[in-house]
Amino acid sequence: MRKVNIGTIQPAEIAVPTGLRWGQPGYRPDIKSIMQNCILPQAEVTFKLLEEAGEAGCDIVTTCEDLSIASAYVTDTTADNVFPEIVEQSLPIIEDTVAGIAKRHNMNIVACYYKPHDGKIYNTASVFDRKGNIVGDYKKTHIPSFELFQVAEGNEIKTIDLDIGRIGVMICYDMMFPALGEALSLQGAEIVFHPTFGYGWNESIGEATLRTRANDGSYYLVTSKSYSYNSPGKSSIIDHWGHVLADAAYEANIVVTRQIDLDNIKAQPENFVLSAITGHANMRTRNICERRPDLYGVITEKNAMTFDFLTPGKEQDEYREKLLKGIVHW
């Protein structure tokens, strides 16, 4: 039996001093103050919860998306833009701290934060092993329009092998695209971690989407969502049948844990008619054998429709004005 203690966290967003969050009246792009009063205190909320997960005996735990909430500055591409510098300054602090927690508690950690690579910035989930080493990175592949102001798209779907088993990652908006979940399943992911800011849908369909991805992929799905009062979604652990095993409800700054057995495969009874005929009770094996990729070419055809993205200049300036005036909103 491969018993694994899984953890997920639900951190609350800190109160930000007036004038230090982009879009607030009187905003001032003071990087030192933003780092000291916004970015690092927000990261500390997650660090504390990771420590609690380690003390609870977790073998692996995931953070929510963008653990320092640097994305609050991502749509400002004016001369006052502080986003790249925030990412640069916070990176070593985040990685050194998470590595120390992983090593101290002998725990694997999936940590999601912005990370520079080859001159671009990516929304990245770095996987730390029990010794605190980064053994793999996943770069978010499906980027919502506002994030594209300064964040690049990842171009690889990958799994990562750990001592507990094979894992995959989908970050926030990735969950909207079923093909990504199927690709991870075909690559043998046993657990998929989903750092996110929220469902992006209403409550019922959001949870239904997560449960469907887990069931279709025959993997456990572990979501970590930032806490937001009266906002759809909650951190949860879902099994390979799509059952919610545990969730954070609507509590702020909470760690949720559950022990699972990865050798308890998703299988129908051997005397079930389809199992008996095919000789395979394992549902993932059946899916691999019975799927028809020759019919699915339309999925990978070039997009027939596109939309114009706001490039730096007048269009972005107009967008920012509408955002500041409340004409459009997050």
Secondary structure by P-SEA (a helix, b strand, c coil): ccccbbbbbbbbbcccccccccccccccccaaaaaaccaaaaaaaaaaaaaaaaaacccbbbbccccccccccccccccccaaaaaaaaaaaaaaaaaaaaaaaacbbbbcbbbbbccccccbbbbbbccccccccccccccccccccccbbbbcccccccccccbbbbbcccccccaaaaaaaaaacccbbbbbccccccccaaaaaaaaaaaaaacbbbbbbbcccccccccccccccccccccccccccbbbbbbbbbcccccccccccaaaaaaccccaaaaaaacccccccccccccccbbbbcccccaaaaaaaaaaaaccccc
